[in-house]
Amino acid sequence: MSKVYNNFINGEWIASASKKTFANYNPANTSEVVSELQDSNAADVTAAFDAAEKALPAWSKLLPPKRADILRKAADILARRRDEAADILTREEGKNIGEARGEVDRSVGLLRFYAGQWMGLGGETIPSFMDGRFLYTMRAPLGVVALISPWNFPSAIPVWKSAPALLCGNTVVLKPSPLAPQSAAIIAEVYAEAGLPAGVFNVVTGSGNELGATVLGDPRVRGISFTGSRETGKAIMRKNADRLIRIALEMGGKNPMVIMPDADMARAVEDTVTGSFWAAGHKCTASSRAIVLEKCYDEFLEKIVARTKGLRVGDGMDPKTEICPVIDERQCKKIEASIAQAKADGATCLVGGERLSGGIFDKGCYISPAIFTDFKNDSKFGQDEIFGPVLGVMKVKDLDEAIAVANKTEYGLASGICTRDVKTALEFARRSDAGMIHVNSPTAGVELQAPFGGCKDSTSGAREMGKSALEFYSQTKTIYVDA
């Protein structure tokens, strides 16, 4: 029998007021219920914010080094539970077990990183024009913050949102995606064991979009951090425009990988395959367009098609699996619709793009990794984020055209280039309309100590991760002291 998780509110595990639960399914075997969670309603949200509001005064007054100590203890606890957390992550989200362990390791690293950042919460002393005046700044928390996390990184994203928020002295209400919520429940268990006071961190689960709107609409919210679709992000911005609160939105990408003739072709192929197809393409930083100069186009295309044909699709719990299942039937149908539309518009599918069947494939949601050519950059296929194992390959004549094509999108999260020439790499980095640029590495790869975020419609508001997150979750006070 699957485990039933309650909401985590005011330091306790509490059943939803609705008395209803929803099932958390394994995408590799949709007949398996990994766990059951609370199908919450407005009463549960109110209770969570009541707890967060009540806990705020004491938590915000606690000295930053003591907050950091709790994060450090949480890191140690999660590290001890690493294999268990990774197994659950793979079973509820689908990704390869090796990637799942890497994600849990990142969560541990994030907790340790922010535990070490408490000294960065200080202000500065400023020389005054006035005799006898002491002028300085200090940082203060925002208050109660609402966090909405997606299903594709169900451990790391709740941590990279909550850890800096907690360090800065805020209290938190987190709503994780209903497609992979158990990983967030594990984070709540870890924080509780580490000694986080009751009400400081709260988790409310639910299967409907209305629940998220209820969380974001509570009048006590002073900051919102959301990761998800552009359409939902824009709706959040519109709804909260009159409230003048802090809002940070991460909303996806249509990320290009440029292949230059001087590139190490084997490495370029591997970086593109990794960036495009790993985790079934369920990454906002995934490479969805390979923009290849005509001098090496044929070679690159031949090699990447051959490599893609050899990729092993299967259950993420099998360590030999390279391409994991799609998260659920709904996402599978969206990907299939994008593939069908591309074909209808004249694009050529060279490999993959099929719903797999037979054996284990009949139990889950599996699509073979696909490569398309002969599409226009301004087509739906060339512009829409598919969020699946699908790559389009385009031919261009030179670097200028490659940059123009790469930048011609409403998104601007990540971009990449494969080249041995430093001058070319630096020029691309300067001219790329993306927030994160990769030279000779997959676009779907970031480091926890560096800012995460994009340009244009990919990001609105502050960067996540790194020291940048501390700027979002705190505010500056300027103090004038006259003798």
VOGU-3710 file (C-alpha; in Angstrom, 3 decimals, decimal comma):
1> mskvynnfin> 0,000/0,000/0,000  1,308/3,467/-0,904  2,184/5,961/1,817  -0,244/8,804/2,483  1,327/12,214/3,081  -0,569/14,983/4,849  0,043/18,699/4,474  2,883/20,084/6,582  1,436/23,047/8,468  2,718/24,663/11,670
11> gewiasaskk> 5,208/21,852/12,196  2,588/19,093/11,998  1,344/16,691/9,334  -2,336/17,556/8,934  -4,984/16,023/6,675  -6,733/18,369/4,273  -9,992/19,963/5,265  -11,476/18,373/2,131  -10,647/14,877/3,472  -9,677/14,017/-0,097
21> tfanynpant> -6,383/12,721/-1,495  -4,915/12,314/-4,941  -2,574/9,668/-6,311  1,061/10,286/-7,226  1,787/7,932/-10,164  5,035/6,463/-11,481  5,438/7,637/-15,116  7,429/4,497/-15,917  4,548/2,335/-14,743  1,330/4,302/-14,414
31> sevvselqds> -0,392/1,457/-12,580  1,935/2,081/-9,629  0,834/4,639/-7,070  4,009/5,974/-5,482  2,176/7,832/-2,743  -1,035/9,673/-1,973  -1,188/13,326/-0,991  -3,768/15,794/0,233  -6,097/17,409/-2,256  -6,175/20,693/-0,397
41> naadvtaafd> -8,553/23,624/-0,522  -8,714/27,257/0,602  -9,072/26,306/4,271  -5,722/24,509/4,175  -4,066/27,472/2,490  -5,432/29,821/5,140  -4,118/27,543/7,887  -0,668/27,485/6,267  -0,506/31,276/6,041  -1,817/31,623/9,585
51> aaekalpaws> 1,102/29,475/10,717  3,622/31,352/8,601  2,360/34,714/9,848  2,509/33,596/13,476  6,044/32,211/13,105  7,441/35,265/11,308  8,318/37,580/14,247  10,453/35,054/16,114  12,087/33,607/12,993  12,951/37,007/11,525
61> kllppkradi> 14,560/38,050/14,835  16,699/34,926/15,044  20,298/35,764/14,221  21,394/34,738/10,702  24,141/32,382/11,989  21,492/30,401/13,869  19,287/30,200/10,783  22,351/29,026/8,873  22,986/26,299/11,455  19,552/24,823/10,710
71> lrkaadilar> 20,231/24,819/6,964  23,556/23,116/7,609  21,867/20,428/9,703  19,237/19,992/6,984  21,999/19,408/4,428  23,513/16,677/6,592  20,143/14,990/7,081  19,291/15,058/3,367  22,749/13,733/2,519  22,103/10,819/4,843
81> rrdeaadilt> 18,766/10,163/3,090  20,227/10,645/-0,384  19,526/7,207/-1,850  16,005/7,062/-0,454  15,197/10,561/-1,746  16,651/9,760/-5,181  14,650/6,535/-5,483  11,431/8,379/-4,681  12,350/11,174/-7,083  12,842/8,707/-9,946
91> reegknigea> 9,658/6,825/-9,146  7,489/9,954/-9,063  9,172/12,069/-11,769  10,759/9,439/-13,998  14,303/10,676/-14,537  17,274/8,331/-14,626  18,380/7,234/-11,147  21,842/8,706/-11,723  20,323/12,102/-12,527  18,018/11,783/-9,518
101> rgevdrsvgl> 20,983/11,218/-7,211  22,671/14,196/-8,798  19,596/16,326/-8,134  19,477/15,330/-4,479  23,202/16,093/-4,260  22,420/19,525/-5,681  19,760/20,038/-3,018  22,335/19,166/-0,361  24,820/21,537/-1,982  22,263/24,350/-2,080
111> lrfyagqwmg> 21,541/23,978/1,623  25,255/24,072/2,407  25,858/26,998/0,068  23,172/29,162/1,668  24,234/28,094/5,143  27,574/29,668/4,265  26,029/32,898/2,993  24,786/34,313/6,295  27,662/36,805/6,431  26,412/38,222/3,141
121> lggetipsfm> 23,254/39,459/4,834  25,093/42,400/6,377  24,788/45,954/5,161  27,388/48,661/4,718  28,519/51,807/6,468  28,305/54,919/4,324  30,224/58,188/4,889  27,830/61,004/5,716  27,933/64,679/4,754  26,711/65,529/8,261
131> dgrflytmra> 28,981/65,825/11,280  28,175/63,375/14,034  25,973/61,189/11,858  26,379/57,422/11,579  24,875/56,233/8,293  24,495/52,545/7,529  22,297/49,931/5,852  20,951/46,567/6,949  19,001/43,784/5,268  15,579/42,674/6,473
141> plgvvalisp> 13,254/39,855/5,336  10,245/40,472/3,107  7,869/38,585/5,400  5,723/35,646/4,312  6,615/34,314/0,853  4,755/31,938/-1,479  6,701/29,439/-3,555  5,298/27,501/-6,515  7,592/24,725/-7,759  7,334/22,541/-10,901
151> wnfpsaipvw> 7,571/18,778/-11,332  10,762/18,505/-13,409  13,155/19,221/-10,513  10,971/18,256/-7,542  13,789/18,297/-4,983  16,229/20,953/-6,171  13,801/23,753/-7,033  11,904/23,690/-3,695  15,307/23,893/-2,001  16,798/26,610/-4,186
161> ksapallcgn> 13,695/28,700/-3,522  13,243/27,953/0,169  16,838/27,906/1,458  17,650/31,559/0,621  14,165/32,625/1,695  14,652/30,995/5,089  18,189/32,294/5,517  16,934/35,843/4,961  14,378/35,436/7,766  11,200/34,877/5,760
171> tvvlkpspla> 8,568/32,255/6,470  7,387/30,057/3,621  4,296/28,445/2,133  5,252/26,031/-0,649  2,908/24,483/-3,180  4,697/21,769/-5,192  3,435/20,367/-8,481  0,889/17,571/-8,040  2,853/15,485/-10,564  5,864/15,015/-8,251
181> pqsaaiiaev> 4,986/16,244/-4,754  6,575/13,628/-2,487  10,076/15,057/-2,929  8,836/18,327/-1,448  7,344/16,416/1,489  10,779/14,899/2,093  12,265/18,412/2,207  9,671/19,308/4,864  10,696/16,229/6,870  14,338/17,240/6,577
191> yaeaglpagv> 13,711/20,815/7,718  11,656/19,590/10,679  14,335/17,141/11,789  16,935/19,894/11,472  15,038/21,954/14,048  13,212/24,507/11,918  10,563/26,067/14,202  6,906/25,273/13,633  5,226/27,436/10,999  8,416/28,663/9,347
201> fnvvtgsgne> 8,129/26,212/6,426  4,740/24,907/5,292  3,748/22,629/2,411  0,268/22,454/0,931  -0,431/19,957/-1,861  -3,264/19,837/-4,349  -4,214/18,667/-7,793  -6,015/21,740/-9,128  -4,781/25,022/-10,604  -7,143/26,940/-8,330
211> lgatvlgdpr> -5,089/25,934/-5,312  -2,022/27,687/-6,692  -4,046/30,830/-7,328  -5,304/30,689/-3,741  -1,758/30,403/-2,401  -0,567/33,350/-4,478  -3,607/35,447/-3,680  -3,340/35,453/0,096  -3,062/39,104/1,230  -0,224/38,266/3,613
221> vrgisftgsr> 2,127/37,271/0,784  5,009/39,739/0,381  6,958/37,786/-2,188  6,197/35,227/-4,900  8,628/32,870/-6,588  7,141/30,831/-9,439  8,598/28,369/-11,931  6,316/27,144/-14,702  4,725/28,119/-17,989  4,897/31,581/-19,510
231> etgkaimrkn> 1,101/31,819/-19,674  0,740/31,127/-15,956  3,589/33,485/-15,125  1,944/36,331/-17,007  -1,351/35,621/-15,258  0,420/35,854/-11,883  1,934/39,192/-12,856  -1,402/40,582/-14,026  -3,288/39,420/-10,947  -0,764/40,912/-8,534
241> adrliriale> 0,028/44,129/-10,415  -1,822/46,302/-7,898  -0,214/44,716/-4,845  3,356/45,974/-5,436  4,945/42,839/-3,967  8,157/41,083/-5,012  7,584/38,629/-7,870  10,143/36,369/-9,527  9,048/34,292/-12,523  10,960/31,543/-14,364
251> mggknpmvim> 9,038/30,631/-17,509  10,931/28,385/-19,891  13,039/28,643/-23,016  13,607/27,730/-26,652  17,309/27,220/-26,306  19,756/27,083/-29,243  23,026/25,177/-29,569  25,276/26,595/-32,314  27,724/24,170/-33,941  30,798/25,720/-35,571
261> pdadmarave> 32,948/23,920/-38,195  36,005/23,937/-35,916  34,153/22,186/-33,065  35,162/18,817/-31,703  32,324/17,085/-33,529  32,051/14,054/-31,261  31,851/16,326/-28,237  29,373/18,646/-29,961  27,089/15,720/-30,740  27,249/14,398/-27,198
271> dtvtgsfwaa> 26,641/17,833/-25,643  23,646/18,393/-27,919  22,165/14,953/-27,220  22,631/15,415/-23,482  21,154/18,902/-23,529  18,227/17,924/-25,733  17,106/14,493/-24,605  18,236/13,729/-21,052  15,320/13,642/-18,570  13,040/13,288/-21,627
281> ghkctassra> 13,701/16,926/-22,503  11,863/17,998/-19,343  14,195/20,918/-18,687  13,571/24,597/-19,361  17,270/24,805/-20,284  17,094/21,907/-22,783  18,516/22,465/-26,271  15,565/22,421/-28,659  17,338/23,887/-31,705  20,740/22,890/-33,112
291> ivlekcydef> 21,913/25,685/-35,410  24,694/24,249/-37,549  26,995/26,005/-40,009  26,726/24,593/-43,507  30,382/23,512/-43,618  29,783/20,894/-40,926  26,024/20,398/-41,259  26,084/17,030/-43,023  28,681/15,576/-40,668  26,894/16,767/-37,559
301> lekivartkg> 23,505/15,578/-38,777  24,778/12,129/-39,688  26,484/11,665/-36,337  23,671/12,981/-34,154  21,065/10,847/-35,936  23,246/7,774/-35,432  23,773/8,628/-31,762  20,062/9,228/-31,225  19,110/5,903/-32,803  21,326/4,169/-30,264
311> lrvgdgmdpk> 19,871/5,842/-27,163  18,344/3,483/-24,625  14,784/4,378/-23,626  13,407/2,832/-20,452  12,522/2,965/-16,774  14,615/5,503/-14,904  15,291/2,975/-12,150  17,394/1,005/-14,656  20,862/2,633/-14,479  21,393/1,802/-18,165
321> teicpvider> 18,437/3,967/-19,205  19,422/7,124/-21,071  15,986/8,456/-22,046  13,358/8,235/-19,319  9,565/8,303/-19,653  7,512/11,435/-20,173  5,948/12,635/-16,925  2,311/11,762/-17,705  -0,256/11,091/-20,419  -1,226/14,743/-20,738
331> qckkieasia> 2,355/15,831/-21,442  2,781/12,895/-23,787  -0,197/14,031/-25,855  1,116/17,607/-25,953  4,454/16,372/-27,313  2,717/14,117/-29,834  0,589/17,071/-30,971  3,701/19,217/-31,507  5,315/16,430/-33,538  2,179/15,973/-35,657
341> qakadgatcl> 1,943/19,743/-36,265  5,589/19,904/-37,328  5,038/17,131/-39,856  1,871/18,788/-41,131  3,836/22,017/-41,635  6,402/20,224/-43,796  9,167/19,406/-41,333  11,048/16,147/-41,829  11,429/13,686/-38,956  14,707/11,819/-39,412
351> vggerlsggi> 14,429/9,626/-36,330  12,109/8,965/-33,401  9,040/10,911/-32,386  6,960/7,793/-31,844  4,899/6,635/-28,889  6,637/3,424/-27,909  4,706/0,233/-27,189  5,339/-3,348/-26,181  6,860/-4,674/-22,964  7,569/-2,014/-20,354
361> fdkgcyispa> 6,508/0,711/-22,801  2,864/-0,364/-22,441  3,030/0,465/-18,734  4,191/4,070/-19,025  4,499/7,179/-21,165  7,438/6,741/-23,528  8,323/8,738/-26,655  11,440/7,975/-28,695  13,821/10,959/-29,001  13,165/12,819/-32,253
371> iftdfkndsk> 15,224/14,909/-34,674  13,550/17,210/-37,221  14,892/19,187/-40,166  13,318/21,336/-42,915  11,346/23,603/-40,594  11,194/27,378/-40,482  12,563/29,146/-37,453  9,390/31,269/-37,155  7,095/28,212/-37,241  5,341/26,885/-34,154
381> fgqdeifgpv> 7,891/24,080/-34,037  10,725/26,591/-34,196  9,282/28,900/-31,539  7,169/26,940/-29,042  8,667/25,199/-26,045  7,831/21,512/-26,497  9,260/20,255/-23,180  9,945/16,810/-24,561  12,702/14,771/-26,271  12,512/16,673/-29,549
391> lgvmkvkdld> 15,313/18,517/-31,390  15,212/20,621/-34,533  18,388/20,934/-36,628  18,877/23,982/-38,893  21,535/24,941/-41,452  23,035/28,464/-41,567  25,869/29,973/-43,574  27,929/31,775/-40,919  28,153/32,940/-37,308  26,158/36,116/-37,937
401> eaiavankte> 23,229/34,145/-39,304  23,543/31,606/-36,489  23,276/34,339/-33,856  20,366/35,999/-35,653  18,470/32,700/-35,838  19,327/31,810/-32,232  18,064/35,164/-30,962  14,855/35,150/-33,007  12,614/33,825/-30,262  10,543/35,359/-27,493
411> yglasgictr> 12,528/33,331/-24,968  16,080/33,876/-23,780  16,963/31,448/-21,033  20,052/29,539/-22,204  22,172/29,207/-25,314  25,267/27,303/-26,286  28,069/27,168/-28,840  30,553/24,449/-29,735  33,821/25,883/-31,011  37,570/25,750/-30,412
421> dvktalefar> 38,002/29,455/-31,174  38,012/31,724/-28,120  37,214/34,852/-30,132  34,145/33,190/-31,646  32,997/31,989/-28,241  33,337/35,431/-26,667  31,553/37,124/-29,558  28,687/34,661/-29,280  28,463/35,215/-25,520  28,346/38,979/-26,032
431> rsdagmihvn> 25,662/38,874/-28,731  23,474/36,038/-27,466  20,095/37,136/-26,072  20,201/34,604/-23,258  20,782/34,792/-19,545  23,073/31,759/-19,435  25,588/30,975/-22,190  27,461/27,674/-22,489  30,665/27,188/-24,450  31,411/23,523/-25,205
441> sptagvelqa> 28,914/22,194/-22,664  25,207/21,261/-22,725  22,740/24,110/-22,271  20,921/21,972/-19,689  23,516/22,285/-16,973  23,926/24,913/-14,257  25,952/25,331/-11,072  24,216/26,096/-7,797  26,500/28,972/-6,761  25,816/30,955/-9,950
451> pfggckdsts> 22,765/33,066/-10,833  20,024/31,220/-12,725  17,730/33,118/-15,071  17,173/34,409/-18,560  16,229/37,331/-20,752  13,031/38,321/-22,533  10,041/36,086/-21,744  12,084/33,471/-19,921  12,508/35,405/-16,681  10,865/38,301/-14,921
461> garemgksal> 12,307/39,668/-11,717  15,390/38,590/-9,821  17,713/35,710/-10,637  17,483/32,516/-8,634  20,350/30,605/-7,011  23,728/32,040/-6,142  23,995/35,235/-4,125  21,364/36,843/-6,367  18,601/35,023/-4,505  19,503/36,857/-1,304
471> efysqtktiy> 18,720/40,141/-3,040  15,232/38,938/-3,919  14,333/37,554/-0,503  15,531/40,554/1,505  15,131/44,318/1,457  17,466/47,151/2,339  16,930/49,510/5,248  18,943/52,730/5,485  19,523/54,019/9,018  20,525/57,590/9,959
481> vda> 21,871/57,928/13,503  22,589/61,454/14,762  24,393/62,100/18,019
//
